[in-house]
């Protein structure tokens, strides 16, 4: 088991990439513990215990929001900007052409649009969050200069985190955004363990055992669904060039049960936060606007409402993200160009329709599993009463940790295999 680890650190380039990622994690953790002045730490803790959605957001930032730090927004604005742009590809054909048909240059231009949109979204989200916390008496009154400086600081922190994520993707190993979220979740584990140790009650021992058994089953389920594939057989026609025969082999096209990974959960949380934040922002307004805003804010503070919306948003974004990233028509066209075909299915549109049919059936299982795992911590926490466990094991955090770890391990193995081929 230790041989691959030793081999990784023997290869200079791979070792440097891993050390680079660890260095970025250290910078992220330092910034997450630099607070903005003018907060009531005790009131802030009570606020995050009351509002579950903000507790999940705080978990993703590794306690940066709980500390009211300079990176308290995390990668939320950047993720929201990406969601908005991907939704706009369905409305504006020119944007879809940039994203799908112009290759690497088009994707770079699309990413640049996302970076630009991140700045106003960070300003809006930062201002709404500060005003919301002020109305909850968590943050004291700020002068215009202090408020302006705080907004500039948290916006710069969000942009800086976005840049760190892109640096990891370019110079490190794995997806930078996912790894930073992974680091944020892992960083909060010691605090959760400490909280469990301080609130340990022998009378709840059966509930503790049941919870850990459930977490083990969740880990097994996450690994099973993350690795599960539906293999579609593909055959290639024989081609004769001169005296040589090419093709004539059979292989398969793997379709993941959950091709979207953890992205739908991250998208769902980013969207779920907005209605409550905007409604809380306008709750103090006079007249009908204030009444409607208070009703909406109270509606989204209901844990049952949050859970139901969270589940359906995760399922919806699983289908949406897969539709954006996986194009059956393009795959069918590529197979036809390379002389490949699915046995019993005509090339072209028939193959695309067949792939789409199989994908929708497989994706339903993955989407329902993802939605169930996302809301499972709240269900188990309510059943056992051990709320301290809700973000330590099980559900969203565990799904992200396992999925990111599996994806990173795959990339490291791919790097090792590439160097083994170079030696032949």
Number of C-alpha atoms within 10 A of each C-alpha: 5 6 7 12 10 10 12 18 14 11 12 9 12 18 14 15 16 19 13 17 22 15 12 21 20 13 12 23 20 12 17 24 19 15 17 16 12 13 18 14 14 9 15 19 14 11 18 17 13 11 14 17 22 18 19 18 23 23 25 29 30 27 24 27 24 22 22 25 23 24 29 30 27 32 26 25 27 25 20 23 23 20 18 13 20 19 15 14 17 12 11 11 11 12 18 20 13 18 22 16 13 13 11 12 12 17 15 14 15 19 16 12 14 21 18 13 18 24 19 13 18 27 22 15 22 22 19 19 18 20 22 21 19 16 16 14 15 21 20 16 14 14 9 9 9 13 15 13 13 20 20 17 19 24 28 17 23 27 23 16 24 22 15 20 23 15 18 23 17 13 14 22 21 22 18 23 21 23 22 26 23 24 21 24 23 17 18 19 16 11 13 17 14 12 13 16 10 9 11 13 10 9 8 12 11 10 17 18 11 13 22 14 11 16 20 14 13 19 18 13 15 23 15 12 19 22 14 16 16 14 12 14 13 15 17 19 14 13 12 10 8 6 5 7 10 11 14 12 11 14 13 12 14 12 18 19 24 25 24 24 22 23 16 23 26 21 20 23 21 20 17 16 17 14 15 20 21 18 23 25 23 19 20 14 14 9 8 9 14 17 16 15 22 19 15 18 20 13 15 21 16 12 14 13 12 17 21 12 17 22 23 16 19 27 24 16 20 28 20 16 19 18 14 16 11 16 14 19 17 12 16 22 17 13 19 17 11 11 16 22 21 23 14 7 13 13 18 17 14 14 23 19 15 15 20 17 13 13 22 14 11 18 22 16 14 24 25 18 19 27 24 20 22 23 20 20 24 21 15 21 18 12 12 15 15 17 16 16 22 22 21 23 21 27 25 25 26 23 24 23 20 18 22 20 15 15 17 17 14 13 14 19 14 12 15 16 11 11 12 10 8 7 6 5
